[in-house]
Amino acid sequence: MNIEEANHIVLKPYVTEKTFALVENENRICFLVKENSTKPKILEAVKLLYKEEPVSVNVCRTVYGKKAFVKFQTVEKARDLATKIGML
Protein backbone atom coordinates (compact mmCIF):
# COMPACT_ATOMS: atom_id res chain seq x y z
CA MET A 1 0.00 0.00 0.00
CA ASN A 2 1.25 3.50 -0.80
CA ILE A 3 0.37 6.92 0.63
CA GLU A 4 -2.19 7.67 -2.09
CA GLU A 5 -4.14 4.45 -1.42
CA ALA A 6 -4.00 5.12 2.33
CA ASN A 7 -5.42 8.62 1.80
CA HIS A 8 -8.32 7.11 -0.15
CA ILE A 9 -9.10 4.70 2.72
CA VAL A 10 -8.78 7.06 5.70
CA LEU A 11 -10.71 10.19 4.72
CA LYS A 12 -10.42 12.38 7.84
CA PRO A 13 -10.61 12.33 11.65
CA TYR A 14 -14.13 12.55 13.04
CA VAL A 15 -14.26 14.95 15.98
CA THR A 16 -17.18 15.35 18.38
CA GLU A 17 -17.35 15.63 22.16
CA LYS A 18 -17.86 11.89 22.41
CA THR A 19 -14.95 10.96 20.12
CA PHE A 20 -12.79 13.56 21.86
CA ALA A 21 -13.46 11.78 25.18
CA LEU A 22 -12.53 8.42 23.61
CA VAL A 23 -8.94 9.63 23.23
CA GLU A 24 -8.53 10.11 26.97
CA ASN A 25 -10.73 7.29 28.26
CA GLU A 26 -10.19 4.41 25.82
CA ASN A 27 -7.05 5.26 23.76
CA ARG A 28 -9.21 5.44 20.60
CA ILE A 29 -9.34 7.89 17.71
CA CYS A 30 -12.29 7.96 15.32
CA PHE A 31 -11.81 8.35 11.56
CA LEU A 32 -14.25 8.54 8.66
CA VAL A 33 -13.22 5.87 6.15
CA LYS A 34 -14.33 4.71 2.70
CA GLU A 35 -17.42 2.50 2.62
CA ASN A 36 -15.62 -0.47 1.04
CA SER A 37 -12.55 -0.42 3.33
CA THR A 38 -11.78 -3.42 5.53
CA LYS A 39 -10.30 -3.58 9.03
CA PRO A 40 -6.86 -4.83 7.92
CA LYS A 41 -6.64 -2.11 5.26
CA ILE A 42 -7.65 0.56 7.79
CA LEU A 43 -4.96 -0.64 10.23
CA GLU A 44 -2.33 -0.60 7.50
CA ALA A 45 -3.41 2.86 6.28
CA VAL A 46 -3.31 4.40 9.77
CA LYS A 47 0.12 2.87 10.39
CA LEU A 48 1.43 4.24 7.07
CA LEU A 49 -0.13 7.72 7.30
CA TYR A 50 0.48 8.53 10.94
CA LYS A 51 3.57 6.40 11.77
CA GLU A 52 1.86 4.89 14.83
CA GLU A 53 1.13 1.23 15.53
CA PRO A 54 -2.61 0.68 16.06
CA VAL A 55 -3.71 -2.23 18.26
CA SER A 56 -7.20 -2.85 16.87
CA VAL A 57 -10.03 -1.28 14.91
CA ASN A 58 -13.81 -1.38 15.18
CA VAL A 59 -16.05 -0.09 12.42
CA CYS A 60 -19.65 1.02 12.18
CA ARG A 61 -21.86 2.51 9.51
CA THR A 62 -23.76 5.72 10.22
CA VAL A 63 -25.59 8.41 8.29
CA TYR A 64 -22.27 10.30 8.15
CA GLY A 65 -20.50 7.35 6.51
CA LYS A 66 -18.37 4.50 7.77
CA LYS A 67 -16.46 5.24 10.97
CA ALA A 68 -13.39 3.43 12.23
CA PHE A 69 -12.51 3.52 15.91
CA VAL A 70 -8.77 2.83 16.02
CA LYS A 71 -7.28 1.78 19.37
CA PHE A 72 -3.68 2.50 20.36
CA GLN A 73 -1.51 0.94 23.09
CA THR A 74 -1.39 3.87 25.51
CA VAL A 75 -3.20 7.11 26.21
CA GLU A 76 0.00 9.00 25.42
CA LYS A 77 0.24 7.53 21.90
CA ALA A 78 -3.42 8.31 21.21
CA ARG A 79 -3.07 11.82 22.66
CA ASP A 80 0.11 12.52 20.66
CA LEU A 81 -1.51 11.42 17.41
CA ALA A 82 -4.66 13.41 18.16
CA THR A 83 -2.48 16.49 18.73
CA LYS A 84 -0.54 15.82 15.54
CA ILE A 85 -3.71 15.61 13.41
CA GLY A 86 -5.29 18.66 15.04
CA MET A 87 -7.99 17.08 17.24
CA LEU A 88 -6.68 18.54 20.51
KOLGU-4560 file (N, C-alpha, C; in nm, 3 decimals, padded with zeros to 5 digits):
<recs>
<n_xx: 00.085 n_yy: -00.117 n_zz: 00.000 ca_xx: 00.000 ca_yy: 00.000 ca_zz: 00.000 c_xx: 00.089 c_yy: 00.124 c_zz: 00.000 mol: A seq: 1 type: MET>
<n_xx: 00.050 n_yy: 00.224 n_zz: -00.078 ca_xx: 00.125 ca_yy: 00.350 ca_zz: -00.080 c_xx: 00.043 c_yy: 00.461 c_zz: -00.014 mol: A seq: 2 type: ASN>
<n_xx: 00.101 n_yy: 00.579 n_zz: -00.004 ca_xx: 00.037 ca_yy: 00.692 ca_zz: 00.063 c_xx: -00.095 c_yy: 00.730 c_zz: -00.004 mol: A seq: 3 type: ILE>
<n_xx: -00.098 n_yy: 00.728 n_zz: -00.136 ca_xx: -00.219 ca_yy: 00.767 ca_zz: -00.209 c_xx: -00.335 c_yy: 00.673 c_zz: -00.178 mol: A seq: 4 type: GLU>
<n_xx: -00.309 n_yy: 00.542 n_zz: -00.176 ca_xx: -00.414 ca_yy: 00.445 ca_zz: -00.142 c_xx: -00.460 c_yy: 00.464 c_zz: 00.002 mol: A seq: 5 type: GLU>
<n_xx: -00.366 n_yy: 00.491 n_zz: 00.092 ca_xx: -00.400 ca_yy: 00.512 ca_zz: 00.233 c_xx: -00.488 c_yy: 00.635 c_zz: 00.250 mol: A seq: 6 type: ALA>
<n_xx: -00.459 n_yy: 00.741 n_zz: 00.174 ca_xx: -00.542 ca_yy: 00.862 ca_zz: 00.180 c_xx: -00.682 c_yy: 00.839 c_zz: 00.127 mol: A seq: 7 type: ASN>
<n_xx: -00.699 n_yy: 00.743 n_zz: 00.036 ca_xx: -00.832 ca_yy: 00.711 ca_zz: -00.015 c_xx: -00.911 c_yy: 00.625 c_zz: 00.084 mol: A seq: 8 type: HIS>
<n_xx: -00.842 n_yy: 00.554 n_zz: 00.172 ca_xx: -00.910 ca_yy: 00.470 ca_zz: 00.272 c_xx: -00.949 c_yy: 00.554 c_zz: 00.393 mol: A seq: 9 type: ILE>
<n_xx: -00.852 n_yy: 00.622 n_zz: 00.453 ca_xx: -00.878 ca_yy: 00.706 ca_zz: 00.570 c_xx: -00.906 c_yy: 00.848 c_zz: 00.520 mol: A seq: 10 type: VAL>
<n_xx: -01.032 n_yy: 00.890 n_zz: 00.528 ca_xx: -01.071 ca_yy: 01.019 ca_zz: 00.472 c_xx: -01.033 c_yy: 01.135 c_zz: 00.563 mol: A seq: 11 type: LEU>
<n_xx: -01.074 n_yy: 01.130 n_zz: 00.691 ca_xx: -01.042 ca_yy: 01.238 ca_zz: 00.784 c_xx: -01.078 c_yy: 01.195 c_zz: 00.925 mol: A seq: 12 type: LYS>
<n_xx: -01.021 n_yy: 01.261 n_zz: 01.026 ca_xx: -01.061 ca_yy: 01.233 ca_zz: 01.165 c_xx: -01.203 c_yy: 01.285 c_zz: 01.188 mol: A seq: 13 type: PRO>
<n_xx: -01.276 n_yy: 01.215 n_zz: 01.271 ca_xx: -01.413 ca_yy: 01.255 ca_zz: 01.304 c_xx: -01.411 c_yy: 01.305 c_zz: 01.448 mol: A seq: 14 type: TYR>
<n_xx: -01.441 n_yy: 01.434 n_zz: 01.466 ca_xx: -01.426 ca_yy: 01.495 ca_zz: 01.598 c_xx: -01.561 c_yy: 01.544 c_zz: 01.649 mol: A seq: 15 type: VAL>
<n_xx: -01.603 n_yy: 01.488 n_zz: 01.762 ca_xx: -01.718 ca_yy: 01.535 ca_zz: 01.838 c_xx: -01.678 c_yy: 01.529 c_zz: 01.986 mol: A seq: 16 type: THR>
<n_xx: -01.766 n_yy: 01.571 n_zz: 02.073 ca_xx: -01.735 ca_yy: 01.563 ca_zz: 02.216 c_xx: -01.714 c_yy: 01.418 c_zz: 02.259 mol: A seq: 17 type: GLU>
<n_xx: -01.796 n_yy: 01.330 n_zz: 02.205 ca_xx: -01.786 ca_yy: 01.189 ca_zz: 02.241 c_xx: -01.655 c_yy: 01.127 c_zz: 02.190 mol: A seq: 18 type: LYS>
<n_xx: -01.619 n_yy: 01.153 n_zz: 02.065 ca_xx: -01.495 ca_yy: 01.096 ca_zz: 02.012 c_xx: -01.373 c_yy: 01.162 c_zz: 02.076 mol: A seq: 19 type: THR>
<n_xx: -01.386 n_yy: 01.286 n_zz: 02.115 ca_xx: -01.279 ca_yy: 01.356 ca_zz: 02.186 c_xx: -01.253 c_yy: 01.287 c_zz: 02.320 mol: A seq: 20 type: PHE>
<n_xx: -01.360 n_yy: 01.247 n_zz: 02.390 ca_xx: -01.346 ca_yy: 01.178 ca_zz: 02.518 c_xx: -01.287 c_yy: 01.038 c_zz: 02.501 mol: A seq: 21 type: ALA>
<n_xx: -01.309 n_yy: 00.975 n_zz: 02.385 ca_xx: -01.253 ca_yy: 00.842 ca_zz: 02.361 c_xx: -01.101 c_yy: 00.843 c_zz: 02.363 mol: A seq: 22 type: LEU>
<n_xx: -01.041 n_yy: 00.954 n_zz: 02.323 ca_xx: -00.894 ca_yy: 00.963 ca_zz: 02.323 c_xx: -00.841 c_yy: 00.946 c_zz: 02.465 mol: A seq: 23 type: VAL>
<n_xx: -00.899 n_yy: 01.016 n_zz: 02.558 ca_xx: -00.853 ca_yy: 01.011 ca_zz: 02.697 c_xx: -00.896 c_yy: 00.886 c_zz: 02.772 mol: A seq: 24 type: GLU>
<n_xx: -01.018 n_yy: 00.839 n_zz: 02.746 ca_xx: -01.073 ca_yy: 00.729 ca_zz: 02.826 c_xx: -01.039 c_yy: 00.590 c_zz: 02.772 mol: A seq: 25 type: ASN>
<n_xx: -01.033 n_yy: 00.575 n_zz: 02.639 ca_xx: -01.019 ca_yy: 00.441 ca_zz: 02.582 c_xx: -00.904 c_yy: 00.428 c_zz: 02.482 mol: A seq: 26 type: GLU>
<n_xx: -00.818 n_yy: 00.528 n_zz: 02.469 ca_xx: -00.705 ca_yy: 00.526 ca_zz: 02.376 c_xx: -00.750 c_yy: 00.509 c_zz: 02.231 mol: A seq: 27 type: ASN>
<n_xx: -00.865 n_yy: 00.561 n_zz: 02.195 ca_xx: -00.921 ca_yy: 00.544 ca_zz: 02.060 c_xx: -00.933 c_yy: 00.678 c_zz: 01.988 mol: A seq: 28 type: ARG>
<n_xx: -00.911 n_yy: 00.673 n_zz: 01.857 ca_xx: -00.934 ca_yy: 00.789 ca_zz: 01.771 c_xx: -01.030 c_yy: 00.745 c_zz: 01.662 mol: A seq: 29 type: ILE>
<n_xx: -01.127 n_yy: 00.829 n_zz: 01.631 ca_xx: -01.229 ca_yy: 00.796 ca_zz: 01.532 c_xx: -01.195 c_yy: 00.862 c_zz: 01.399 mol: A seq: 30 type: CYS>
<n_xx: -01.205 n_yy: 00.785 n_zz: 01.290 ca_xx: -01.181 ca_yy: 00.835 ca_zz: 01.156 c_xx: -01.300 c_yy: 00.801 c_zz: 01.068 mol: A seq: 31 type: PHE>
<n_xx: -01.331 n_yy: 00.889 n_zz: 00.972 ca_xx: -01.425 ca_yy: 00.854 ca_zz: 00.866 c_xx: -01.344 c_yy: 00.782 c_zz: 00.759 mol: A seq: 32 type: LEU>
<n_xx: -01.394 n_yy: 00.668 n_zz: 00.713 ca_xx: -01.322 ca_yy: 00.587 ca_zz: 00.615 c_xx: -01.414 c_yy: 00.557 c_zz: 00.497 mol: A seq: 33 type: VAL>
<n_xx: -01.356 n_yy: 00.508 n_zz: 00.388 ca_xx: -01.433 ca_yy: 00.471 ca_zz: 00.270 c_xx: -01.526 c_yy: 00.355 c_zz: 00.302 mol: A seq: 34 type: LYS>
<n_xx: -01.640 n_yy: 00.353 n_zz: 00.236 ca_xx: -01.742 ca_yy: 00.250 ca_zz: 00.262 c_xx: -01.692 c_yy: 00.108 c_zz: 00.237 mol: A seq: 35 type: GLU>
<n_xx: -01.605 n_yy: 00.088 n_zz: 00.138 ca_xx: -01.562 ca_yy: -00.047 ca_zz: 00.104 c_xx: -01.430 c_yy: -00.087 c_zz: 00.170 mol: A seq: 36 type: ASN>
<n_xx: -01.382 n_yy: -00.010 n_zz: 00.267 ca_xx: -01.255 ca_yy: -00.042 ca_zz: 00.333 c_xx: -01.276 c_yy: -00.152 c_zz: 00.438 mol: A seq: 37 type: SER>
<n_xx: -01.173 n_yy: -00.232 n_zz: 00.457 ca_xx: -01.178 ca_yy: -00.342 ca_zz: 00.553 c_xx: -01.090 c_yy: -00.308 c_zz: 00.674 mol: A seq: 38 type: THR>
<n_xx: -01.108 n_yy: -00.383 n_zz: 00.782 ca_xx: -01.030 ca_yy: -00.358 ca_zz: 00.903 c_xx: -00.879 c_yy: -00.370 c_zz: 00.880 mol: A seq: 39 type: LYS>
<n_xx: -00.831 n_yy: -00.476 n_zz: 00.814 ca_xx: -00.686 ca_yy: -00.483 ca_zz: 00.792 c_xx: -00.632 c_yy: -00.367 c_zz: 00.708 mol: A seq: 40 type: PRO>
<n_xx: -00.708 n_yy: -00.324 n_zz: 00.609 ca_xx: -00.664 ca_yy: -00.211 ca_zz: 00.526 c_xx: -00.663 c_yy: -00.081 c_zz: 00.606 mol: A seq: 41 type: LYS>
<n_xx: -00.760 n_yy: -00.063 n_zz: 00.695 ca_xx: -00.765 ca_yy: 00.056 ca_zz: 00.779 c_xx: -00.644 c_yy: 00.058 c_zz: 00.873 mol: A seq: 42 type: ILE>
<n_xx: -00.613 n_yy: -00.057 n_zz: 00.935 ca_xx: -00.496 ca_yy: -00.064 ca_zz: 01.023 c_xx: -00.368 c_yy: -00.030 c_zz: 00.948 mol: A seq: 43 type: LEU>
<n_xx: -00.353 n_yy: -00.085 n_zz: 00.829 ca_xx: -00.233 ca_yy: -00.060 ca_zz: 00.750 c_xx: -00.225 c_yy: 00.087 c_zz: 00.708 mol: A seq: 44 type: GLU>
<n_xx: -00.339 n_yy: 00.147 n_zz: 00.671 ca_xx: -00.341 ca_yy: 00.286 ca_zz: 00.628 c_xx: -00.306 c_yy: 00.380 c_zz: 00.742 mol: A seq: 45 type: ALA>
<n_xx: -00.360 n_yy: 00.355 n_zz: 00.861 ca_xx: -00.331 ca_yy: 00.440 ca_zz: 00.977 c_xx: -00.182 c_yy: 00.429 c_zz: 01.013 mol: A seq: 46 type: VAL>
<n_xx: -00.130 n_yy: 00.307 n_zz: 01.009 ca_xx: 00.012 ca_yy: 00.287 ca_zz: 01.039 c_xx: 00.100 c_yy: 00.362 c_zz: 00.939 mol: A seq: 47 type: LYS>
<n_xx: 00.064 n_yy: 00.359 n_zz: 00.811 ca_xx: 00.143 ca_yy: 00.424 ca_zz: 00.707 c_xx: 00.131 c_yy: 00.577 c_zz: 00.713 mol: A seq: 48 type: LEU>
<n_xx: 00.009 n_yy: 00.627 n_zz: 00.731 ca_xx: -00.013 ca_yy: 00.772 ca_zz: 00.730 c_xx: 00.040 c_yy: 00.842 c_zz: 00.853 mol: A seq: 49 type: LEU>
<n_xx: 00.019 n_yy: 00.783 n_zz: 00.969 ca_xx: 00.048 ca_yy: 00.853 ca_zz: 01.094 c_xx: 00.169 c_yy: 00.799 c_zz: 01.170 mol: A seq: 50 type: TYR>
<n_xx: 00.234 n_yy: 00.696 n_zz: 01.117 ca_xx: 00.357 ca_yy: 00.640 ca_zz: 01.177 c_xx: 00.336 c_yy: 00.595 c_zz: 01.322 mol: A seq: 51 type: LYS>
<n_xx: 00.217 n_yy: 00.546 n_zz: 01.352 ca_xx: 00.186 ca_yy: 00.489 ca_zz: 01.483 c_xx: 00.133 c_yy: 00.348 c_zz: 01.464 mol: A seq: 52 type: GLU>
<n_xx: 00.156 n_yy: 00.262 n_zz: 01.561 ca_xx: 00.113 ca_yy: 00.123 ca_zz: 01.553 c_xx: -00.023 c_yy: 00.106 c_zz: 01.622 mol: A seq: 53 type: GLU>
<n_xx: -00.131 n_yy: 00.090 n_zz: 01.544 ca_xx: -00.261 ca_yy: 00.068 ca_zz: 01.606 c_xx: -00.273 c_yy: -00.075 c_zz: 01.659 mol: A seq: 54 type: PRO>
<n_xx: -00.352 n_yy: -00.091 n_zz: 01.765 ca_xx: -00.371 ca_yy: -00.223 ca_zz: 01.826 c_xx: -00.489 c_yy: -00.294 c_zz: 01.760 mol: A seq: 55 type: VAL>
<n_xx: -00.601 n_yy: -00.224 n_zz: 01.746 ca_xx: -00.720 ca_yy: -00.285 ca_zz: 01.687 c_xx: -00.807 c_yy: -00.177 c_zz: 01.625 mol: A seq: 56 type: SER>
<n_xx: -00.909 n_yy: -00.221 n_zz: 01.553 ca_xx: -01.003 ca_yy: -00.128 ca_zz: 01.491 c_xx: -01.142 c_yy: -00.188 c_zz: 01.496 mol: A seq: 57 type: VAL>
<n_xx: -01.239 n_yy: -00.104 n_zz: 01.525 ca_xx: -01.381 ca_yy: -00.138 ca_zz: 01.518 c_xx: -01.445 c_yy: -00.043 c_zz: 01.419 mol: A seq: 58 type: ASN>
<n_xx: -01.540 n_yy: -00.093 n_zz: 01.341 ca_xx: -01.605 ca_yy: -00.009 ca_zz: 01.242 c_xx: -01.756 c_yy: -00.011 c_zz: 01.262 mol: A seq: 59 type: VAL>
<n_xx: -01.819 n_yy: 00.096 n_zz: 01.218 ca_xx: -01.965 ca_yy: 00.102 ca_zz: 01.218 c_xx: -02.009 c_yy: 00.193 c_zz: 01.104 mol: A seq: 60 type: CYS>
<n_xx: -02.130 n_yy: 00.169 n_zz: 01.057 ca_xx: -02.186 ca_yy: 00.251 ca_zz: 00.951 c_xx: -02.289 c_yy: 00.345 c_zz: 01.011 mol: A seq: 61 type: ARG>
<n_xx: -02.282 n_yy: 00.472 n_zz: 00.972 ca_xx: -02.376 ca_yy: 00.572 ca_zz: 01.022 c_xx: -02.426 c_yy: 00.655 c_zz: 00.906 mol: A seq: 62 type: THR>
<n_xx: -02.510 n_yy: 00.752 n_zz: 00.934 ca_xx: -02.559 ca_yy: 00.841 ca_zz: 00.829 c_xx: -02.447 c_yy: 00.931 c_zz: 00.777 mol: A seq: 63 type: VAL>
<n_xx: -02.340 n_yy: 00.948 n_zz: 00.856 ca_xx: -02.227 ca_yy: 01.030 ca_zz: 00.815 c_xx: -02.127 c_yy: 00.951 c_zz: 00.731 mol: A seq: 64 type: TYR>
<n_xx: -02.142 n_yy: 00.820 n_zz: 00.723 ca_xx: -02.050 ca_yy: 00.735 ca_zz: 00.651 c_xx: -01.997 c_yy: 00.627 c_zz: 00.744 mol: A seq: 65 type: GLY>
<n_xx: -01.897 n_yy: 00.556 n_zz: 00.698 ca_xx: -01.837 ca_yy: 00.450 ca_zz: 00.777 c_xx: -01.732 c_yy: 00.510 c_zz: 00.869 mol: A seq: 66 type: LYS>
<n_xx: -01.742 n_yy: 00.475 n_zz: 00.998 ca_xx: -01.646 ca_yy: 00.524 ca_zz: 01.097 c_xx: -01.559 c_yy: 00.409 c_zz: 01.144 mol: A seq: 67 type: LYS>
<n_xx: -01.433 n_yy: 00.440 n_zz: 01.168 ca_xx: -01.339 ca_yy: 00.343 ca_zz: 01.223 c_xx: -01.287 c_yy: 00.396 c_zz: 01.355 mol: A seq: 68 type: ALA>
<n_xx: -01.302 n_yy: 00.318 n_zz: 01.460 ca_xx: -01.251 ca_yy: 00.352 ca_zz: 01.591 c_xx: -01.120 c_yy: 00.275 c_zz: 01.609 mol: A seq: 69 type: PHE>
<n_xx: -01.008 n_yy: 00.346 n_zz: 01.600 ca_xx: -00.877 ca_yy: 00.283 ca_zz: 01.602 c_xx: -00.820 c_yy: 00.295 c_zz: 01.743 mol: A seq: 70 type: VAL>
<n_xx: -00.782 n_yy: 00.181 n_zz: 01.800 ca_xx: -00.728 ca_yy: 00.178 ca_zz: 01.937 c_xx: -00.576 c_yy: 00.172 c_zz: 01.932 mol: A seq: 71 type: LYS>
<n_xx: -00.513 n_yy: 00.246 n_zz: 02.024 ca_xx: -00.368 ca_yy: 00.250 ca_zz: 02.036 c_xx: -00.328 c_yy: 00.193 c_zz: 02.172 mol: A seq: 72 type: PHE>
<n_xx: -00.198 n_yy: 00.163 n_zz: 02.189 ca_xx: -00.151 ca_yy: 00.094 ca_zz: 02.309 c_xx: -00.167 c_yy: 00.176 c_zz: 02.436 mol: A seq: 73 type: GLN>
<n_xx: -00.134 n_yy: 00.304 n_zz: 02.430 ca_xx: -00.139 ca_yy: 00.387 ca_zz: 02.551 c_xx: -00.215 c_yy: 00.517 c_zz: 02.524 mol: A seq: 74 type: THR>
<n_xx: -00.254 n_yy: 00.581 n_zz: 02.632 ca_xx: -00.320 ca_yy: 00.711 ca_zz: 02.621 c_xx: -00.225 c_yy: 00.813 c_zz: 02.559 mol: A seq: 75 type: VAL>
<n_xx: -00.097 n_yy: 00.804 n_zz: 02.594 ca_xx: 00.000 ca_yy: 00.900 ca_zz: 02.542 c_xx: 00.012 c_yy: 00.891 c_zz: 02.390 mol: A seq: 76 type: GLU>
<n_xx: 00.015 n_yy: 00.769 n_zz: 02.335 ca_xx: 00.024 ca_yy: 00.753 ca_zz: 02.190 c_xx: -00.100 c_yy: 00.808 c_zz: 02.122 mol: A seq: 77 type: LYS>
<n_xx: -00.217 n_yy: 00.780 n_zz: 02.178 ca_xx: -00.342 ca_yy: 00.831 ca_zz: 02.121 c_xx: -00.347 c_yy: 00.983 c_zz: 02.131 mol: A seq: 78 type: ALA>
<n_xx: -00.305 n_yy: 01.037 n_zz: 02.245 ca_xx: -00.307 ca_yy: 01.182 ca_zz: 02.266 c_xx: -00.207 c_yy: 01.252 c_zz: 02.172 mol: A seq: 79 type: ARG>
<n_xx: -00.088 n_yy: 01.194 n_zz: 02.156 ca_xx: 00.011 ca_yy: 01.252 ca_zz: 02.066 c_xx: -00.037 c_yy: 01.255 c_zz: 01.922 mol: A seq: 80 type: ASP>
<n_xx: -00.098 n_yy: 01.146 n_zz: 01.878 ca_xx: -00.151 ca_yy: 01.142 ca_zz: 01.741 c_xx: -00.267 c_yy: 01.239 c_zz: 01.725 mol: A seq: 81 type: LEU>
<n_xx: -00.355 n_yy: 01.248 n_zz: 01.823 ca_xx: -00.466 ca_yy: 01.341 ca_zz: 01.816 c_xx: -00.415 c_yy: 01.486 c_zz: 01.808 mol: A seq: 82 type: ALA>
<n_xx: -00.309 n_yy: 01.516 n_zz: 01.879 ca_xx: -00.248 ca_yy: 01.649 ca_zz: 01.873 c_xx: -00.187 c_yy: 01.672 c_zz: 01.736 mol: A seq: 83 type: THR>
<n_xx: -00.120 n_yy: 01.570 n_zz: 01.684 ca_xx: -00.054 ca_yy: 01.582 ca_zz: 01.554 c_xx: -00.154 c_yy: 01.607 c_zz: 01.440 mol: A seq: 84 type: LYS>
<n_xx: -00.273 n_yy: 01.544 n_zz: 01.448 ca_xx: -00.371 ca_yy: 01.561 ca_zz: 01.341 c_xx: -00.468 c_yy: 01.676 c_zz: 01.366 mol: A seq: 85 type: ILE>
<n_xx: -00.451 n_yy: 01.746 n_zz: 01.479 ca_xx: -00.529 ca_yy: 01.866 ca_zz: 01.504 c_xx: -00.660 c_yy: 01.846 c_zz: 01.579 mol: A seq: 86 type: GLY>
<n_xx: -00.676 n_yy: 01.731 n_zz: 01.646 ca_xx: -00.799 ca_yy: 01.708 ca_zz: 01.724 c_xx: -00.796 c_yy: 01.783 c_zz: 01.857 mol: A seq: 87 type: MET>
<n_xx: -00.680 n_yy: 01.792 n_zz: 01.919 ca_xx: -00.668 ca_yy: 01.854 ca_zz: 02.051 c_xx: -00.615 c_yy: 01.995 c_zz: 02.040 mol: A seq: 88 type: LEU>
</recs>
